[in-house]
Every structure is written in structure tokens, then in C-alpha cells.
Amino acid sequence: MSWETIRVNKIKCPCGKGTIKQEIKGDDWNRIEEETPIIQCDECSKKYKIESEYFNPKPAHDYTVYYCINKNNPDEKIKLNI
């Protein structure tokens, strides 16, 4: 009974030189856990941080939206399609 990686999502980072990676894990009871995405780019990791927004609309299923937020200008917000 342990968590195993069932999928890894990767997209290009905002500058295009690296990636943003997210692991999706599952266990023996069919529970799913999304890890917070990680910026794998030296340039973007200095400039951006990852933030999330959780939604739980009824009767639909819950979901999380992730954003790259500029550390120096929090109004600059890039929605990630990961």
C-alpha cells in the first residue's frame, strides 16, 4: 500500500528554455494526489513562483488551477495548462 507515480505532466516554462513538471500519484485504493508543479528552469525559477487555486463546484468534481506568479510583480499571473 504505497503511492506510485502514474503520470508525469511537463510543459514549457514561460521563457521556453526549461520545463514545468508535475507528478500525479495513485495508491492501491484508487486515490489520486497531484504534486505541486516544479519549475525546472534556472531563469524562470528566479523570476516566478507557483501558486494554486482550488475549486469545488457542486455537483461537478473538484480541481486545482496552477499559476506562475512573478515574484517582483504579483499582478503578472500566467495560468498553467498542466
C-alpha positions, 0 to 999 in steps of 0.5 A, a space after each residue: 500500500 504505497 503511492 506510485 507515480 502514474 503520470 508525469 505532466 511537463 510543459 514549457 516554462 514561460 521563457 521556453 528554455 526549461 520545463 514545468 513538471 508535475 507528478 500525479 500519484 495513485 495508491 492501491 485504493 484508487 486515490 489520486 494526489 497531484 504534486 505541486 508543479 516544479 519549475 525546472 528552469 534556472 531563469 524562470 525559477 528566479 523570476 516566478 513562483 507557483 501558486 494554486 487555486 482550488 475549486 469545488 463546484 457542486 455537483 461537478 468534481 473538484 480541481 486545482 488551477 496552477 499559476 506562475 506568479 512573478 515574484 517582483 510583480 504579483 499582478 503578472 499571473 500566467 495560468 498553467 495548462 498542466 
